[in-house]
Amino acid sequence: MLLVVFLSALTPLACDAAESFSVLVPRNPISARAGSTVTLPCWLSPPISAEPMEVRWHRSPSFKTTALHYMGGQLQDSSQDPRFRGRASFGSRGPEAGGLKGGDVSLRLENVTLEDEGEFQCNVSNVLHYKTKRVVLNVTVTGTLPLLSVRQATDGLVNVSCASSGWHPRPNLTWSDSEGRSGLSPGAMLYGPAEQGVVSVFSWILTPASDAAWLTCSVFLPGEEGREGRVALLTSRADDQSGQWKAAFIALLVLGLLAMAIAAFLFVRKRRTGSNESVEIPESIPLLQTGLDEAAKEKVDITLDEDTAHQHLMLSKDCKVVRDSVMVQERDPSKNRFTRHLFVLGKEGFTSGRAYWQVGLWNEATGLKMSWSVGVVTESAKRDCEDLTPSEGYLVFSSDRDNGLSVNTVPVTRLSEKLRAKTLGVFLDYDNNMISFYNVEEKSHILTFFVTFHEKVYPLFGPGKGDATPLVIQPISDVKQESNVNTVENPNDKIQSLPLPPDNSGLETTVKYSLRPN
């Protein structure tokens, strides 16, 4: 009984020595540019002295990542995380804050990095009280000046592309012109993968050459000053040939610089990761397209390779037609065979030059094919990989009945349903690092992607699942006339002969093998 009375008598004295307080922080996140110095405000209310208290700043949720530890009237360097040594100290939330004596326990962080982004906890305690609050730090990185290129397209249009890299978070990109028009609609906008926390952005736009003297591409982060690039449009007047040549030279120069920048980026990434892989196809960058007539001059004869075909695919005798089957096809074991996706490769592989081939996606009996995949794959790419991405060696243009047209970039590029084609033209320019897709009937360009090849690549085909229309490798020399597909002979199933789609493209038929199949 006497002990209880004694402790009760001491309690007011302890409270006097350890005054009650609250910890306050800003409601909104704090933003800072990488490389700058930032203060994360935290203060006591009422503004009593924090000198006799313990103050600890650390990354949420673990005390192990301590940015700053103050106790016993001095900093405790031994408990500080090495990442914050020499960069973290007590800061000031304003000229009237009064430092530790005035209850200001703000954290000053120098040379901010992307790794610093996230939640920090401000913990303050004395003998009887322990208070903690969280402060969110957002880190931004401003990327490179936009690189623009321009090339004359068709029907008085010019194709202008814009690329910028090294941003965090994802930036916005807008187009405007010399006539004061802003918010122009681009053909597409893609974001490259995050490398060391930063991303790249790419966009292109088709516009009449006579509409404006120049186009501007602006890339920016919300609330911050952005970066801007401008390019003069090519004139469409026949009497201004010198201007066209000058603009074309500038466009090629810019494209060359962009290609070198990408090559340097890939080299640095390869050195950093220590990868022994001989192949790398980066996330694709849209570039200017080659005309269909020019592409068709590089036609090659593609034959499906049965040794790579999935067990649920049926091929015609001449290996020009493929479709899926519910029955397993009896084939010899092969390490090159696809086991996860309904794919088959072309026998012809390419290590240089140019090649063009056509894929029929329509016939009179079953109509337009809605499920298919067409593209290229590297020789060393895994045949059983689950994620079909460019980093895995796959560049695939696909159609899905439910999700529409897409390209397997990261993130996935979605395309308008208006771009569906009965006959798909594929143009591979290995030496110039690009692959293009065309609507043959309309003689129109669908999309072009910049790729980087380091080894042999093969044409890839997928007929989709449950689609009655077969996928046909069209003989380009016969596209002007209707012909029949050979019957697929299979003991478990039969496919009736289906007519190839007619074509009125009027493409040249002279064979020119400038690309050397291996």
C-alpha distance (Angstrom), angle and dihedral (degrees) to the residues before:
residue distance angle dihedral
M1 . . .
L2 3.78 . .
L3 3.86 89.7 .
V4 3.80 92.2 56.0
V5 3.77 91.7 50.1
F6 3.81 90.8 49.0
L7 3.83 93.6 51.8
S8 3.79 91.4 47.0
A9 3.75 89.4 54.9
L10 3.81 92.3 52.6
T11 3.83 95.9 50.5
P12 3.85 97.1 80.4
L13 3.79 89.0 50.8
A14 3.85 91.7 53.9
C15 3.79 91.9 48.4
D16 3.76 90.5 52.2
A17 3.80 90.8 52.4
A18 3.84 92.9 47.5
E19 3.79 107.7 40.7
S20 3.82 117.8 -158.9
F21 3.83 117.1 -108.7
S22 3.80 144.4 164.1
V23 3.81 129.8 -131.0
L24 3.81 117.4 -130.7
V25 3.83 130.1 -165.4
P26 3.84 134.5 168.7
R27 3.80 116.5 -80.1
N28 3.81 94.5 -137.5
P29 3.81 127.9 62.1
I30 3.80 119.1 -95.2
S31 3.82 116.0 -122.2
A32 3.79 126.2 -152.7
R33 3.79 136.3 168.5
A34 3.77 118.9 -117.7
G35 3.81 109.7 -95.0
S36 3.80 94.4 24.6
T37 3.81 131.9 106.8
V38 3.80 119.2 -107.9
T39 3.79 136.3 -175.9
L40 3.80 120.2 -144.0
P41 3.84 103.4 -155.0
C42 3.81 120.3 -135.4
W43 3.80 125.3 156.0
L44 3.79 143.2 164.8
S45 3.78 127.4 -108.8
P46 2.95 118.1 -123.0
P47 3.84 90.7 32.2
I48 3.79 96.6 -114.5
S49 3.80 122.7 157.7
A50 3.81 116.3 -80.6
E51 3.82 93.5 -167.1
P52 3.85 95.0 100.4
M53 3.82 92.2 43.2
E54 3.81 134.9 84.7
V55 3.83 115.6 -110.6
R56 3.78 123.1 -171.9
W57 3.80 128.1 177.7
H58 3.80 116.1 -168.7
R59 3.79 141.3 155.0
S60 3.80 114.1 -94.1
P61 2.93 128.2 -71.4
S62 3.82 105.6 3.9
F63 3.80 128.8 63.2
K64 3.82 87.3 -151.2
T65 3.81 90.8 79.6
T66 3.79 95.2 61.5
A67 3.79 114.2 171.5
L68 3.84 96.4 -177.4
H69 3.81 132.9 2.8
Y70 3.82 123.1 -172.0
M71 3.81 121.7 -179.7
G72 3.81 136.9 147.1
G73 3.79 91.7 17.7
Q74 3.81 96.0 -57.7
L75 3.82 143.5 73.0
Q76 3.80 116.5 -91.1
D77 3.82 103.3 -140.0
S78 3.80 93.9 175.0
S79 3.81 93.0 69.1
Q80 3.83 95.4 45.8
D81 3.80 118.6 111.7
P82 3.84 109.9 -114.7
R83 3.81 90.9 -124.1
F84 3.81 90.2 67.5
R85 3.80 100.4 42.3
G86 3.79 111.4 122.8
R87 3.80 91.1 8.0
A88 3.82 106.3 67.7
S89 3.81 126.7 71.3
F90 3.79 140.5 136.7
G91 3.79 111.4 -70.7
S92 3.77 136.9 -172.4
R93 3.77 128.1 -110.5
G94 3.79 90.7 -156.7
P95 3.81 146.5 -23.1
E96 3.81 92.0 -86.1
A97 3.81 96.4 47.5
G98 3.80 96.1 98.9
G99 3.81 98.6 -146.4
L100 3.81 121.9 -112.3
K101 3.80 91.3 -27.6
G102 3.81 88.7 57.8
G103 3.81 94.1 46.8
D104 3.83 96.2 -100.5
V105 3.84 108.8 141.9
S106 3.83 97.2 163.1
L107 3.83 119.3 154.0
R108 3.81 119.5 -123.9
L109 3.80 112.8 -157.1
E110 3.80 121.0 -171.0
N111 3.79 129.6 -159.3
V112 3.80 93.5 16.2
T113 3.81 115.7 -147.1
L114 3.80 133.8 -166.0
E115 3.82 88.0 -107.4
D116 3.82 88.0 64.8
E117 3.81 91.9 64.2
G118 3.79 114.2 113.2
E119 3.80 140.4 46.9
F120 3.79 125.2 -18.6
Q121 3.79 122.6 -169.7
C122 3.80 122.6 -142.7
N123 3.83 109.1 -154.6
V124 3.82 121.8 -174.4
S125 3.80 124.7 176.6
N126 3.80 143.1 166.9
V127 3.81 133.0 177.9
L128 3.82 95.1 -63.2
H129 3.80 107.0 14.7
Y130 3.81 136.1 62.2
K131 3.81 119.7 -176.6
T132 3.83 130.2 176.9
K133 3.80 136.0 -179.9
R134 3.82 134.0 175.5
V135 3.79 128.3 -124.9
V136 3.82 120.9 -167.2
L137 3.80 118.7 -143.3
N138 3.81 119.9 -160.2
V139 3.81 116.5 -165.8
T140 3.80 122.1 -157.0
V141 3.79 130.8 -164.1
T142 3.80 122.6 -162.4
G143 3.78 112.8 -142.1
T144 3.78 135.2 -145.2
L145 3.78 127.3 -63.1
P146 3.83 109.2 -85.2
L147 3.80 115.2 -96.9
L148 3.80 112.1 -143.5
S149 3.79 131.7 -167.5
V150 3.80 131.0 -177.0
R151 3.76 134.1 -162.3
Q152 3.77 134.0 172.8
A153 3.81 111.4 -107.1
T154 3.82 125.0 180.0
D155 3.81 136.6 -57.5
G156 3.79 93.5 21.6
L157 3.81 93.8 -52.8
V158 3.80 127.7 130.2
N159 3.79 126.0 -153.5
V160 3.81 114.3 -138.3
S161 3.82 122.1 -174.2
C162 3.81 129.1 -167.9
A163 3.82 129.7 -164.4
S164 3.80 133.0 179.8
S165 3.81 131.0 166.7
G166 3.80 142.1 -168.6
W167 3.84 101.8 54.7
H168 3.79 132.7 147.0
P169 2.94 124.9 -141.9
R170 3.81 107.4 14.2
P171 3.81 108.1 -73.4
N172 3.78 129.8 -140.4
L173 3.81 120.0 -114.6
T174 3.80 125.2 -157.5
W175 3.80 136.0 177.2
S176 3.81 127.2 -143.0
D177 3.80 135.8 163.6
S178 3.80 142.3 -143.9
E179 3.81 91.1 -92.8
G180 3.77 91.7 67.1
R181 3.78 95.4 -104.3
S182 3.81 112.4 143.3
G183 3.77 133.7 -178.0
L184 3.82 93.4 41.9
S185 3.80 112.0 -179.5
P186 3.84 112.9 -109.2
G187 3.78 124.6 -145.1
A188 3.82 88.4 -121.8
M189 3.78 142.7 -28.8
L190 3.80 123.8 -144.4
Y191 3.77 134.4 -175.4
G192 3.78 120.6 -146.3
P193 3.81 122.1 -137.7
A194 3.78 121.4 -77.5
E195 3.80 109.7 -97.7
Q196 3.82 113.7 -174.9
G197 3.79 86.8 -14.0
V198 3.81 98.0 -56.1
V199 3.81 129.1 104.3
S200 3.80 138.1 -154.4
V201 3.79 127.4 -133.9
F202 3.80 127.5 -151.8
S203 3.79 131.3 -176.4
W204 3.77 140.5 162.6
I205 3.79 135.9 -167.0
L206 3.79 137.7 -164.5
T207 3.78 115.1 -142.7
P208 3.84 137.9 160.4
A209 3.81 109.5 -92.1
S210 3.79 91.7 -138.0
D211 3.82 95.8 53.7
A212 3.81 97.2 80.3
A213 3.80 143.1 0.5
W214 3.79 93.9 -124.0
L215 3.80 145.1 -0.7
T216 3.80 127.1 -133.9
C217 3.80 125.5 -150.6
S218 3.82 113.8 -160.2
V219 3.80 122.9 -168.5
F220 3.80 118.7 -172.8
L221 3.78 148.5 149.0
P222 3.83 117.7 -120.5
G223 3.78 110.9 -89.4
E224 3.80 94.5 9.5
E225 3.76 135.4 93.8
G226 3.79 109.7 -96.7
R227 3.78 137.3 -155.6
E228 3.76 125.0 -100.3
G229 3.80 136.0 -159.6
R230 3.80 128.3 -172.2
V231 3.80 132.7 -164.4
A232 3.82 132.4 -176.5
L233 3.80 115.9 -120.6
L234 3.78 120.8 -121.3
T235 3.80 113.7 -104.7
S236 3.80 117.1 -120.5
R237 3.81 95.0 -151.6
A238 3.80 114.5 116.0
D239 3.82 92.2 -142.0
D240 3.80 93.5 59.6
Q241 3.79 99.1 72.2
S242 3.80 94.7 137.6
G243 3.78 90.8 55.7
Q244 3.80 91.1 50.4
W245 3.80 92.4 50.8
K246 3.81 91.1 48.0
A247 3.81 92.5 49.4
A248 3.79 91.2 45.4
F249 3.81 90.4 51.8
I250 3.81 90.9 50.5
A251 3.81 90.7 48.2
L252 3.80 92.2 50.9
L253 3.80 90.6 46.6
V254 3.80 91.6 52.7
L255 3.81 90.7 47.0
G256 3.79 89.7 50.6
L257 3.79 91.6 51.7
L258 3.81 90.0 48.1
A259 3.80 91.5 50.7
M260 3.81 91.3 49.5
A261 3.79 91.3 49.0
I262 3.80 91.0 51.6
A263 3.81 91.6 46.5
A264 3.81 90.5 51.4
F265 3.80 90.4 48.6
L266 3.81 91.8 51.7
F267 3.82 91.4 47.8
V268 3.80 92.2 51.4
R269 3.79 91.8 47.1
K270 3.79 91.6 49.6
R271 3.82 91.3 49.1
R272 3.80 91.0 47.7
T273 3.80 96.3 50.0
G274 3.80 93.4 41.8
S275 3.80 88.7 -137.6
N276 3.79 118.9 176.9
E277 3.78 93.4 -161.7
S278 3.78 114.9 122.8
V279 3.79 94.1 -153.2
E280 3.74 133.7 63.9
I281 3.79 128.0 164.6
P282 3.81 107.7 -176.9
E283 3.76 124.8 -150.4
S284 3.76 103.9 -71.5
I285 3.77 128.0 -97.8
P286 3.82 118.9 -152.4
L287 3.79 113.2 -120.6
L288 3.78 138.3 171.4
Q289 3.78 117.3 -65.7
T290 3.80 133.4 -122.9
G291 3.82 114.5 -124.8
L292 3.80 116.9 -99.8
D293 3.80 94.1 -121.7
E294 3.79 90.7 53.6
A295 3.81 92.6 44.8
A296 3.82 92.9 49.9
K297 3.81 90.8 60.1
E298 3.81 87.2 70.4
K299 3.82 95.0 59.5
V300 3.80 118.9 153.7
D301 3.78 132.9 -172.9
I302 3.79 110.3 -108.6
T303 3.81 122.0 -163.7
L304 3.80 123.8 -172.8
D305 3.80 115.4 -113.4
E306 3.81 108.7 -131.2
D307 3.81 91.1 -164.6
T308 3.81 89.3 68.1
A309 3.83 98.4 42.0
H310 3.80 119.9 116.7
Q311 3.81 113.6 -112.1
H312 3.81 90.7 -112.3
L313 3.81 94.7 57.0
M314 3.81 125.3 95.3
L315 3.80 120.3 -152.1
S316 3.79 128.9 -164.0
K317 3.82 121.5 -117.0
D318 3.79 92.2 -100.3
C319 3.84 91.2 45.3
K320 3.79 92.4 -123.4
V321 3.82 99.4 110.8
V322 3.81 129.9 55.2
R323 3.79 136.8 177.3
D324 3.78 136.7 159.9
S325 3.79 125.2 -94.9
V326 3.78 134.2 -162.9
M327 3.82 88.0 -141.3
V328 3.77 121.4 79.1
Q329 3.81 111.1 -115.3
E330 3.78 115.9 -133.0
R331 3.80 106.8 -121.0
D332 3.78 135.7 154.8
P333 3.82 115.9 -96.8
S334 3.80 113.5 -93.9
K335 3.80 132.1 177.9
N336 3.82 88.1 -144.2
R337 3.81 94.5 57.4
F338 3.81 119.9 114.6
T339 3.79 111.2 -118.9
R340 3.79 104.5 173.3
H341 3.81 106.7 34.2
L342 3.82 129.1 45.7
F343 3.82 93.9 -112.9
V344 3.78 138.8 134.8
L345 3.81 128.7 -173.9
G346 3.76 132.0 -137.4
K347 3.80 115.2 -109.9
E348 3.79 91.6 -128.8
G349 3.80 115.9 84.4
F350 3.81 125.5 -170.0
T351 3.79 133.4 -146.7
S352 3.82 100.2 166.7
G353 3.80 144.6 2.5
R354 3.79 128.8 34.0
A355 3.80 135.3 -57.2
Y356 3.79 136.8 -177.6
W357 3.81 128.7 -166.3
Q358 3.81 136.0 165.2
V359 3.78 132.2 -134.8
G360 3.81 122.6 -156.4
L361 3.82 113.1 -139.0
W362 3.81 100.9 171.3
N363 3.81 142.5 54.8
E364 3.79 135.6 173.4
A365 3.79 95.8 -113.2
T366 3.81 100.6 53.2
G367 3.79 104.7 14.9
L368 3.81 129.0 -140.8
K369 3.79 117.3 0.8
M370 3.82 109.8 -121.6
S371 3.82 101.7 -177.0
W372 3.81 120.1 54.8
S373 3.79 145.4 118.3
V374 3.81 127.0 -146.1
G375 3.80 128.8 173.2
V376 3.80 143.8 90.9
V377 3.80 135.2 -71.2
T378 3.79 132.5 -165.0
E379 3.80 120.6 -111.2
S380 3.81 94.5 -116.7
A381 3.83 96.3 44.7
K382 3.80 113.1 123.8
R383 3.79 112.5 -103.9
D384 3.80 93.5 -151.0
C385 3.82 100.4 46.7
E386 3.79 116.3 132.7
D387 3.80 100.6 -151.9
L388 3.81 111.3 61.3
T389 3.80 101.5 -156.6
P390 3.80 133.0 144.5
S391 3.81 89.5 -110.2
E392 3.82 87.4 61.2
G393 3.81 91.3 52.7
Y394 3.82 99.5 -96.2
L395 3.81 129.4 119.6
V396 3.80 107.2 178.4
F397 3.81 133.1 174.0
S398 3.82 106.5 -159.8
S399 3.77 143.5 -178.6
D400 3.78 123.4 -152.2
R401 3.78 123.9 -173.8
D402 3.80 91.8 -134.8
N403 3.82 103.4 31.8
G404 3.82 101.7 33.3
L405 3.79 127.4 -145.6
S406 3.79 121.1 -9.4
V407 3.80 145.6 155.4
N408 3.81 119.9 -136.4
T409 3.79 96.6 -119.2
V410 3.80 120.3 134.8
P411 2.95 104.7 -80.1
V412 3.80 98.0 25.8
T413 3.82 115.1 -103.2
R414 3.81 112.5 -132.8
L415 3.80 119.9 -155.4
S416 3.79 133.8 -160.3
E417 3.81 118.8 -91.6
K418 3.81 86.8 -128.9
L419 3.82 87.8 75.1
R420 3.82 94.3 66.9
A421 3.79 112.9 127.7
K422 3.80 135.2 -159.5
T423 3.78 89.4 -150.1
L424 3.79 119.8 27.8
G425 3.80 119.1 -153.3
V426 3.80 117.4 -154.1
F427 3.81 121.1 -162.6
L428 3.81 120.3 -172.3
D429 3.81 117.7 -168.0
Y430 3.80 101.0 -177.3
D431 3.80 97.4 176.7
N432 3.81 93.7 49.6
N433 3.81 93.4 43.1
M434 3.77 100.2 -121.5
I435 3.80 142.3 116.0
S436 3.82 123.7 -165.3
F437 3.80 135.1 -168.0
Y438 3.82 125.4 -152.3
N439 3.79 141.3 -170.8
V440 3.81 98.7 -126.9
E441 3.81 97.9 -165.5
E442 3.80 92.5 52.9
K443 3.82 93.0 34.7
S444 3.80 87.5 -132.6
H445 3.78 133.5 140.1
I446 3.82 117.2 -116.3
L447 3.79 103.4 -177.1
T448 3.80 143.6 -35.3
F449 3.78 127.4 -149.4
F450 3.78 131.9 -164.1
V451 3.80 112.2 -133.5
T452 3.79 135.1 173.8
F453 3.80 116.2 -134.2
H454 3.79 123.5 -163.0
E455 3.80 99.7 169.6
K456 3.78 144.4 11.9
V457 3.81 116.4 -44.9
Y458 3.80 129.4 -159.7
P459 3.82 132.0 -154.3
L460 3.81 110.8 -104.7
F461 3.81 127.2 -151.3
G462 3.79 133.4 -176.0
P463 3.84 123.4 179.4
G464 3.80 93.5 -162.1
K465 3.79 125.4 -130.2
G466 3.79 124.7 -68.1
D467 3.81 95.5 0.3
A468 3.81 111.3 137.3
T469 3.80 93.5 -155.9
P470 3.82 111.5 85.7
L471 3.81 123.2 -135.9
V472 3.82 110.9 -115.1
I473 3.80 130.5 -161.5
Q474 3.78 98.2 -141.8
P475 3.80 121.8 -139.6
I476 3.78 97.6 -127.1
S477 3.79 94.3 -153.9
D478 3.82 88.2 62.1
V479 3.79 100.4 45.2
K480 3.80 93.0 109.1
Q481 3.79 93.0 60.8
E482 3.77 133.8 51.9
S483 3.80 116.8 -110.5
N484 3.79 137.2 170.9
V485 3.77 130.3 -105.7
N486 3.77 114.9 -126.4
T487 3.78 116.8 -108.5
V488 3.80 113.2 -102.6
E489 3.78 107.2 -124.9
N490 3.77 112.2 -147.8
P491 3.80 128.6 152.2
N492 3.79 92.0 -136.9
D493 3.76 100.7 41.6
K494 3.80 142.3 13.3
I495 3.79 130.3 -148.2
Q496 3.78 117.7 -157.5
S497 3.79 119.3 -130.0
L498 3.78 111.7 -87.6
P499 3.83 125.0 -163.5
L500 3.78 118.7 -116.1
P501 3.80 115.3 -117.3
P502 3.81 115.9 -94.6
D503 3.80 117.1 -114.0
N504 3.79 130.1 -154.0
S505 3.77 98.9 179.7
G506 3.81 95.5 115.8
L507 3.79 92.3 -143.8
E508 3.79 120.5 175.0
T509 3.79 113.9 -94.3
T510 3.82 101.2 -158.4
V511 3.81 108.7 120.8
K512 3.79 114.0 -129.5
Y513 3.82 117.5 172.0
S514 3.79 102.9 -163.9
L515 3.81 88.4 150.5
R516 3.78 116.0 72.5
P517 3.83 113.5 -137.6
N518 3.79 111.4 -149.2
